Amino acid sequence: MKKFDDKISQSILAKLRENSRISWQQLGAAVHLSPQACAERVRQMQDAGVIGGFTLRENRPRHFITVLMAHNRFAEFERFLHSESGIESADKTSGDGCYHIVYTADTPAELEVFLARLSPHGRYRVASGLKRVVG
């Protein structure tokens, strides 16, 4: 399996992090490849699982929620997470908390409704983003 740890692959990934909608022509010019070669390299990285998809980042208020589970029904909890539309990402974690959720909400009331649905699963801590510094 190809590792994609060479300079060109790393440059492609950096450019895609900046703008995942960049054209093949612009991306190729930035990393010194033809547009076709660049598209093929990205396809190979997708096939290898290096690139899992392209994401839209909204400039909505983000809330970082650490969940400390009250039960061990993890599959049930993860189904709940998949059913919620405001979740940007959710990770099962070790250390401080069982899950880390990034939730986007336009209003405090919207966040409050989500937290009410979350509370049967355990305790939680919320930190809200003030300003995105990178990314």
FENLIN-V618246 format. One line per field, one symbol per residue. psi: psi as a letter, one per 30 degrees, with the letter a starting at -180 (. if undefined). Layout:
# FENLIN-V618246
psi->???
This chain:
# FENLIN-V618246
psi->kkfhgleeeeeeeeeeeejfgkleeeeeeeghlleeeeeeeeeeeeefgejflkkkjlhlkkkjkkkjkflgieeeeeeeeffkfgjelkkkllbilekkkjkkkfleeeeeeeeefeeffallkkkkkekkek.
